């Protein structure tokens, strides 16, 4: 049985203490146009940004960009302004602005300030939910937004539906020689490797999900786990929960053919040499997987 232990990690995209103003979502007119309204545009995981002297920032527009589109969500109040998220559908003459700079949030999140990243992550997550949830899962009738976009209510049976978040574990697996396991998923490009990850199943603890995923994907037995922190990853709706994990017994790998294309153990010397030679690519700085890899690579080897 896996044992829980240990200190946390300074995880990227994890802002503590942000105020989403949830208690104001029911206020009358909170989504209405006005001089205090600012709009943050998203589309399918991309967010509108602008280059400033201080660096990359999310673009808060003064004009309502929706046209006839109705996806609008209260994200927060900032400096006396209401920040409203707008998820645009595919480009059309009515709503597409060719001058708007929309960038994949997965690639640029690490370049934003923590406050801007928090806004963008929420906007992208809520946009994905509104894009996918058009009909009631109980009766098939159309849904309409309430509570500033945070609740969808069925027009027919009046049932309420709330944003969904899928918990997933991501783990840096080590053996008794303190080597790190990196793997290439079958969907990854050629040299790209990362740590293992997988979704939590119904009725399952996070710790058991770590052990199960490691056993299923590479045939290893996890003896100990250590929770290190969490990270929102709304592509489309995940919450990543990070762990260090240590195996017991044999370090021989048995790969799940349909999911893991290749996997191998790395010493720190092998890891840095592979990065330098270009034989290995790893996740970008905004990823919790990258934080787990960096945590191991910077650690002084035992002894």
JOMO-V885674 format. One record per backbone hydrogen bond with DSSP energy under -1.0 kcal/mol. CO is the residue of the C=O (numbers start at 1). NH is the residue of the N-H. E is the energy in kcal/mol with one decimal. If there is no record, write none. Layout:
co->CO nh->NH e->E
co->CO nh->NH e->E
//
This chain:
co->3 nh->225 e->-2.9
co->9 nh->11 e->-1.5
co->21 nh->24 e->-1.6
co->22 nh->25 e->-1.3
co->24 nh->27 e->-1.6
co->27 nh->30 e->-1.4
co->29 nh->32 e->-1.4
co->34 nh->37 e->-1.8
co->36 nh->82 e->-3.0
co->38 nh->84 e->-3.2
co->39 nh->61 e->-2.9
co->40 nh->86 e->-2.6
co->41 nh->48 e->-2.5
co->42 nh->88 e->-2.7
co->43 nh->46 e->-1.6
co->45 nh->105 e->-2.4
co->46 nh->43 e->-2.1
co->47 nh->103 e->-2.4
co->48 nh->59 e->-2.3
co->50 nh->57 e->-2.4
co->52 nh->55 e->-1.5
co->55 nh->52 e->-1.6
co->57 nh->50 e->-2.6
co->61 nh->39 e->-2.7
co->66 nh->69 e->-1.9
co->73 nh->85 e->-3.5
co->76 nh->83 e->-3.2
co->78 nh->81 e->-1.9
co->81 nh->78 e->-2.8
co->82 nh->38 e->-2.8
co->83 nh->75 e->-2.9
co->83 nh->76 e->-1.3
co->84 nh->40 e->-2.8
co->85 nh->73 e->-1.9
co->86 nh->42 e->-2.7
co->92 nh->96 e->-2.7
co->97 nh->100 e->-1.9
co->100 nh->102 e->-1.0
co->101 nh->49 e->-2.5
co->103 nh->47 e->-2.5
co->104 nh->107 e->-1.2
co->104 nh->108 e->-1.3
co->105 nh->109 e->-2.0
co->108 nh->111 e->-1.8
co->109 nh->112 e->-1.3
co->113 nh->117 e->-2.9
co->114 nh->118 e->-2.0
co->115 nh->119 e->-1.9
co->116 nh->120 e->-2.7
co->117 nh->121 e->-2.8
co->118 nh->122 e->-1.9
co->119 nh->123 e->-2.7
co->120 nh->124 e->-2.7
co->121 nh->125 e->-2.2
co->122 nh->126 e->-2.7
co->123 nh->127 e->-2.4
co->124 nh->128 e->-2.2
co->125 nh->129 e->-1.9
co->126 nh->130 e->-2.6
co->127 nh->131 e->-2.2
co->128 nh->132 e->-1.7
co->129 nh->133 e->-2.3
co->134 nh->143 e->-2.1
co->136 nh->140 e->-2.0
co->141 nh->136 e->-3.5
co->142 nh->155 e->-2.1
co->144 nh->153 e->-3.2
co->146 nh->151 e->-1.8
co->147 nh->150 e->-1.7
co->148 nh->74 e->-2.2
co->151 nh->146 e->-3.1
co->152 nh->161 e->-2.1
co->153 nh->144 e->-2.4
co->159 nh->154 e->-2.5
co->161 nh->152 e->-2.5
co->166 nh->239 e->-2.1
co->167 nh->200 e->-2.3
co->168 nh->241 e->-2.7
co->169 nh->198 e->-2.3
co->170 nh->243 e->-2.2
co->172 nh->245 e->-2.6
co->173 nh->181 e->-2.3
co->174 nh->247 e->-2.1
co->175 nh->178 e->-1.9
co->179 nh->175 e->-1.3
co->180 nh->266 e->-2.3
co->182 nh->264 e->-2.3
co->183 nh->194 e->-2.4
co->184 nh->261 e->-2.4
co->184 nh->262 e->-1.3
co->185 nh->188 e->-1.9
co->189 nh->192 e->-1.2
co->191 nh->281 e->-2.6
co->194 nh->183 e->-3.0
co->196 nh->171 e->-2.3
co->198 nh->169 e->-2.6
co->201 nh->204 e->-1.6
co->205 nh->209 e->-1.9
co->206 nh->210 e->-1.9
co->207 nh->211 e->-1.9
co->208 nh->212 e->-3.0
co->209 nh->213 e->-2.7
co->210 nh->214 e->-2.1
co->211 nh->215 e->-2.2
co->212 nh->216 e->-2.8
co->213 nh->217 e->-2.7
co->214 nh->218 e->-2.2
co->214 nh->220 e->-1.0
co->215 nh->219 e->-1.2
co->217 nh->256 e->-2.0
co->218 nh->254 e->-2.7
co->221 nh->248 e->-2.4
co->224 nh->246 e->-2.5
co->225 nh->5 e->-1.1
co->226 nh->244 e->-2.5
co->228 nh->9 e->-3.9
co->229 nh->242 e->-3.4
co->231 nh->240 e->-2.9
co->233 nh->235 e->-2.3
co->233 nh->238 e->-1.8
co->237 nh->166 e->-3.3
co->238 nh->233 e->-2.6
co->239 nh->168 e->-2.6
co->240 nh->231 e->-2.2
co->241 nh->170 e->-2.1
co->242 nh->228 e->-2.6
co->243 nh->172 e->-2.5
co->244 nh->226 e->-2.5
co->245 nh->174 e->-2.6
co->246 nh->223 e->-3.1
co->246 nh->224 e->-1.6
co->255 nh->257 e->-1.0
co->256 nh->259 e->-1.8
co->256 nh->260 e->-3.0
co->259 nh->186 e->-3.2
co->262 nh->184 e->-3.4
co->264 nh->182 e->-2.2
co->266 nh->180 e->-2.4
co->267 nh->271 e->-2.5
co->268 nh->272 e->-2.4
co->269 nh->273 e->-2.0
co->270 nh->274 e->-2.3
co->271 nh->275 e->-2.1
co->272 nh->276 e->-2.3
co->273 nh->277 e->-2.1
co->274 nh->279 e->-1.3
co->274 nh->280 e->-1.3
co->281 nh->193 e->-3.1
co->284 nh->287 e->-1.8
co->287 nh->291 e->-1.7
co->288 nh->292 e->-2.1
co->289 nh->293 e->-2.0
co->290 nh->294 e->-3.1
co->291 nh->295 e->-2.1
co->292 nh->296 e->-1.7
co->293 nh->297 e->-2.8
co->294 nh->298 e->-2.1
//
